[in-house]
Amino acid sequence: MSWAWPTRVRHELPDGRRLTLRGLTRGDRAEWEDLRQRNAAWLRPWESTAPEDRSRSLPFHPMRRVLDRGARDGLLLPFVIDVDGRIVGQMQLFDVLWGARRSGWAGYWLDRGATGRGTATWALAALVDHALLEVGLHRVEVAVRPENTASLAVVARLGLPEEGLQRGLMHVDGRWADHRSFAVLLGDLRPGGYAPGGLVARLHGRAG
């Protein structure tokens, strides 16, 4: 088990679609910028913000360099969700801690036009499996706003154990927001756990 960047995580879904988690490339600029622009209003209520920080987000190429540097340093996995060669969102592992913790947080967003087909569920399963079974982390956490019914459905389909409410956990859309906390441990994906073999295998079993 080891950390590697760049890396790709690939799975074929039951309906035949090809799901790939990968880093951004220079050639993704036009597609990425169009995707973000089209989904700006859709994503605004759910995306994290910085208190009293009105600065604009980084342009594409500086942003990609920052993400790649963080990934090479073992701090995050900044994947995009690629389905059949088209970017439909992002699935990221961030705030990675090593030492005695060996943990990270998972977060994602999805193109509005790509919702309703289970893409986020499969992508989150793929990220968690990669982080715990391949990279060697011990714990992956997922925080969901109580009113975000779509994301709550994702963690429910994966059977992620809930650990309670964290008050004011994150600044979102201009205010401090409570989040429901879910977590997966490496032991959950091993024999005797609730998803032996991984979350992707669990989904395939349910799909069959």
RAQUI-V698934 format. One record per residue. N is the residue number from 0. PSI is psi in radians with two decimals (none if undefined). OMEGA is omega in whole degrees, 0 to 359 (none if undefined). NEAR is the number of other ideal C-beta (glycine too) atoms within 10 Angstrom. Layout:
N PSI OMEGA NEAR
N PSI OMEGA NEAR
//
This chain:
0 2.34 181 8
1 2.80 176 6
2 2.31 178 18
3 2.44 175 10
4 2.34 1 16
5 2.69 177 12
6 2.80 178 15
7 2.45 177 11
8 2.07 187 19
9 2.45 174 11
10 2.55 170 17
11 2.23 183 10
12 2.82 183 19
13 -0.48 180 12
14 0.12 176 8
15 -0.17 178 7
16 2.60 178 14
17 2.00 181 12
18 2.22 178 22
19 2.26 169 18
20 2.16 184 23
21 2.90 176 17
22 2.83 175 17
23 2.54 174 21
24 2.90 179 11
25 -0.63 183 8
26 -0.10 181 8
27 -0.08 191 17
28 -0.96 185 14
29 -0.78 181 9
30 -0.75 181 13
31 -0.84 182 18
32 -0.66 177 12
33 -0.73 180 11
34 -0.79 181 21
35 -0.69 180 15
36 -0.78 181 8
37 -0.47 185 13
38 0.17 185 18
39 -0.90 182 10
40 -0.64 180 8
41 -0.67 186 14
42 -0.36 187 16
43 -0.74 182 12
44 -0.24 188 13
45 -0.18 186 17
46 2.52 180 12
47 2.62 179 11
48 2.93 177 15
49 2.16 181 8
50 2.31 176 8
51 0.31 179 6
52 1.87 182 7
53 0.21 181 6
54 2.62 179 6
55 2.75 179 5
56 2.76 181 8
57 2.55 170 12
58 2.88 189 10
59 -0.95 187 16
60 -0.79 174 11
61 -0.67 178 10
62 -0.78 181 14
63 -0.68 178 19
64 -0.71 178 11
65 -0.78 179 13
66 -0.77 180 21
67 -0.69 179 15
68 -0.77 177 12
69 -0.65 179 16
70 -0.75 179 22
71 -0.53 180 12
72 0.00 178 11
73 0.47 183 15
74 -0.38 182 18
75 2.82 172 19
76 1.69 185 25
77 1.25 181 22
78 2.57 161 27
79 2.73 176 21
80 1.99 181 27
81 2.13 178 19
82 2.01 180 19
83 0.68 176 11
84 0.12 181 7
85 2.30 179 11
86 2.22 181 19
87 0.08 179 22
88 -2.83 181 22
89 2.48 175 21
90 1.91 191 27
91 2.44 168 21
92 2.15 185 25
93 3.05 182 14
94 0.79 181 13
95 2.28 177 22
96 2.47 179 15
97 -2.58 180 13
98 -2.30 183 6
99 -0.20 184 7
100 -0.90 181 11
101 1.05 186 16
102 2.92 176 19
103 2.95 179 26
104 2.46 177 19
105 2.40 175 24
106 2.72 183 21
107 2.87 167 19
108 2.74 185 20
109 2.46 173 23
110 2.33 182 20
111 -0.64 181 14
112 -0.18 181 11
113 0.04 181 17
114 2.82 174 14
115 0.10 181 10
116 0.18 178 14
117 0.15 184 19
118 -0.80 181 22
119 -0.67 180 23
120 -0.85 180 17
121 -0.67 181 26
122 -0.71 178 29
123 -0.70 177 26
124 -0.75 180 27
125 -0.72 179 23
126 -0.82 181 26
127 -0.80 178 27
128 -0.78 181 23
129 -0.79 183 22
130 -0.70 185 25
131 -0.71 187 25
132 -0.45 182 17
133 -0.86 183 15
134 -0.64 179 20
135 0.34 173 13
136 2.84 181 24
137 -0.47 190 16
138 2.37 172 18
139 2.23 181 27
140 2.60 177 18
141 2.20 180 23
142 2.28 185 20
143 2.30 174 21
144 2.43 182 18
145 -0.47 181 11
146 -0.02 181 11
147 1.43 186 17
148 -0.57 181 9
149 -0.79 180 12
150 -0.56 175 22
151 -0.60 177 16
152 -0.61 179 14
153 -0.89 182 23
154 -0.52 177 20
155 -0.73 179 12
156 -0.53 179 18
157 -0.15 180 21
158 0.49 182 15
159 2.24 179 25
160 2.34 179 12
161 2.47 183 14
162 0.01 175 11
163 -3.08 182 7
164 2.29 174 11
165 1.99 185 14
166 2.37 177 8
167 0.68 186 10
168 -0.68 189 15
169 2.57 176 15
170 2.05 185 15
171 2.22 176 18
172 0.70 173 13
173 0.10 179 10
174 2.80 177 9
175 2.25 188 11
176 2.45 173 22
177 2.66 178 16
178 2.50 169 19
179 2.38 187 19
180 2.29 177 18
181 2.65 181 23
182 2.58 175 18
183 2.34 176 30
184 2.74 177 15
185 -0.70 180 16
186 -0.44 178 14
187 -0.41 183 21
188 0.06 179 21
189 2.90 177 14
190 2.30 185 7
191 -0.29 176 7
192 3.11 184 14
193 -0.26 179 13
194 1.12 182 21
195 2.29 182 13
196 -0.24 176 15
197 2.88 182 22
198 -0.57 178 27
199 -0.76 177 24
200 -0.66 179 14
201 -0.73 178 19
202 -0.74 178 22
203 -0.67 178 17
204 -0.69 178 10
205 -0.65 181 11
206 -0.54 180 11
207 none none 6
//
